[in-house]
Amino acid sequence: MTSTATALMDRWKKAKVPVELHVFPDGGHGFGMNKKGKSCDAWTELLAQWMQRLGLLGKS
């Protein structure tokens, strides 16, 4: 999965598309929906910050 994700990220970068990739060592189905003290707990906030920077969420 990681090699596929990094290859896709590289293609987006070459196309000058704003992209970030975060790979978490833990998670599972529905990860991030309930905080469990894992690194993946942060993914929803990271997504919101990225979308805000791109102007996809309007003004906060």
N, C-alpha and C positions, 0 to 999 in steps of 0.2 A: 504493500500500500504506500509506504513512504516514498519509494522510488517513483511510483506513478504520480504522486502528489508533487514531488519536487520537479519532475519533468513538466507537468502542467504549469507549475509556477514559473519555470524558466520560459515557457512559451508565452505566457502572459506578459512577463517582463520584457521579452523581446518585442512584443506587440505594443509596449508602452501602456499596458493596462495596470492600474493600481492593484497590487496584490500583496498579501502577507500570508505566511504559512506558519502555523503553530503546531508542533507535534508534541503530544502529551504521552508520557509513558504509562499512564493509567486511564481509566475511564470505564467503558462498557456501554451497554445499551442505555440511552437516556441520560448519559453523563452530563453533568452541569445543571440538570433540572433540580436536583436536590444536592445541597452542599454536603460533602462527605470528607472534607479536609484533604482533598487531593489537588494536585496541580491543575487538573482539568476543570476544577470548579470555576476558574477564571474565564472560561471561553466565552460565556455570554457577555461579560463586561468588555472583553477584548473586541468582540464583534461590534458591540454598540459604539465603542470608541472609534473603531475603523470606519463604520458607517457614518458617524458624526463628522469625521475628518473629510469624508467624501461628499458631505452635504446631503446625504440620503435620509437624514432624520429631521431635517429642519433645524431651527434654532432652539438651543436649550436654554 
